[in-house]
Each structure stands twice: as structure tokens, then as C-alpha cells.
Amino acid sequence: MSESDAFDLIQLAFWVIVKGSGPAVGTAMLVGIGVALLQALTQVQEMTLTFVPKIIAILVVLVLSGPFIGEQMLAFTQNVYSRIEKGF
């Protein structure tokens, strides 16, 4: 395995991580901004108010995007196994 092959695998792994975590991170950001805006408008500064909506939203998004995340991980794994089989 050459350095370019290793770099290619690392790059693919990072893209799988970004694509897999993207929906959950994006949802957490949007819900966090929405809750922060609601807290600023109503002047309710309750710390636990930010966690519960985020947790619920992230769980819903993970359930809905689970097949997509699994598909991305499966494609990456098959790519790595095919490279091992071919000898890079």
C-alpha cells in the first residue's frame, strides 16, 4: 500500500464521517438556534430547556436517516474490503 492509497482511504473515511454525522449535527444546530431565539424573545433562561428538544430532534433524525448512514458505512466497508482483496 502506497501513501496515496492510505491518503485516499483516510479521505474516504472522513467523508463517511461527515455524511453520517451531518444530519444529526445540522439538526442540533437548527434546534439550538431556535431554542436560543425563543429564550431570547421570552427571556426564559432555563438551562435544561436547550437539552430536551435537541435530544428528541436528534433521535428522530437518527431514526429517519439511519438507512442512509448505514448505506454510507456499507459502501465504505465494501470499498475497503475490495481494496484488500485486490491488494490495493
N, C-alpha and C positions, 0 to 999 in steps of 0.2 A: 504494500500500500504506500503510495507516494503522499507527499504533503498536500498536493492538490486534491487527492481523494479524501483525505482526512478533513481538509477545509470544506469540501463540498458536503460531507456528511454533517459537519458541525453547523453549516449554514442551513441545511435542510432541517436539522433538529430545532434550531432557533425559530424557523418559520412555522414549524408544527406547534411549538410552544406559543408563539404569538397568535396563530389562528385558533388554537384551542382555548387559550385564556381570554381572547378578545371579547367574546360575548359577555362573559361574567364581569370583566373589568369595566367594559363600557357601560353595562347596566349599573354597576356600583357607582360609577361616576355620575351618571344621569340622575339616579335616585338621590345620591348625596347632594347634588346641586339643587334638586327640587326640594329636599328637606331643609337645606340651608336657607333657601329662598323663603320657604314657609316660616321657618323660625325667625328670619329677619323681619318678615312682614308682621308677624304676630307677637314678636318679642318674647316668645317662649323659648327659653334656653335649657331645655331638658336634654341631658347627655344620652339617655337611653332611647330617646326618640329617633336618633340617627341610626341606631344599630338594627332595630327590629324591621323597618321597611327594607333596608339593604339586604338583610339575611333572607327575607321572604322573596324579594325580587331576584336575588342571585340563585336561590334554589329553583325558582320557576324557570329561569333562563337556562340553568344547567339541565333541567329535565327536558326542556324543549330542544336544546342544542346538543344533547347527548349523542344522538346518532351522527351528527356532523363531526363532533370531536372524535368519536370512535372511528369514523371513516378516515379522518386525517391520520390518526395514530396507526391504523391498519395499513394505510398506503405507505407510510414511512417505514414501518416494520417490514413490509414486503419488499420495499426498495433496498433496505439494509440486507435482508436475507438473500435477495437476488445478487447483490454485490459480493456477498460472502461466497455464494455458490459459484459465481463466475471467477472468483479470485481477484476481484477489483479490476 
